[in-house]
Structure formats: C-alpha cells, structure tokens
C-alpha cells in the first residue's frame, strides 16, 4: 500500500498530496478496524 501511494504521489504530484493520502488511508483503516471490532 505504501509503495502504491508513493507511486501515485510521484505520478500526480499536483493532485495527490502524499501526507493527505496517507492520513486518509490511516483514518479509513482505523475506522474500519474499530467498526469491525465493535460489531464483532
């Protein structure tokens, strides 16, 4: 995942801010994990 995000940041530096992308993925992953743990 990290290499893919880094690749996107290189391919589209004006469209993808690597920090924003990483933070977004981290938040989504954390939310998903909390949701799964809460339901499970």
C-alpha positions as CSV (number, residue, x, y, z in Angstrom):
1,X,0.0,0.0,0.0
2,X,2.8,2.4,0.9
3,X,4.7,1.9,-2.3
4,X,1.4,2.3,-4.3
5,X,0.6,5.6,-2.6
6,X,4.2,6.8,-3.1
7,X,3.9,5.9,-6.8
8,X,0.7,7.9,-7.1
9,X,2.3,10.9,-5.4
10,X,5.1,10.8,-7.9
11,X,2.8,10.3,-10.9
12,X,0.4,13.1,-9.9
13,X,2.3,15.5,-7.5
14,X,-0.3,18.2,-8.1
15,X,-3.3,16.0,-7.5
16,X,-2.1,13.8,-4.7
17,X,-0.5,15.2,-1.5
18,X,1.3,12.1,-0.1
19,X,0.6,13.2,3.5
20,X,-3.1,13.7,2.9
21,X,-3.3,10.4,1.1
22,X,-1.6,8.5,3.9
23,X,-3.7,10.3,6.6
24,X,-6.9,9.5,4.7
25,X,-6.0,5.8,4.3
26,X,-4.9,5.7,8.0
27,X,-8.2,7.2,9.2
28,X,-10.3,4.9,6.9
29,X,-8.3,1.8,8.1
30,X,-8.7,2.8,11.8
31,X,-12.4,3.5,11.4
32,X,-12.9,0.2,9.6
33,X,-11.0,-1.7,12.3
34,X,-13.0,0.0,15.1
35,X,-16.3,-0.8,13.3
36,X,-15.3,-4.5,12.8
37,X,-14.2,-4.8,16.4
38,X,-17.4,-3.1,17.6
39,X,-19.7,-5.3,15.5
40,X,-17.7,-8.5,16.1
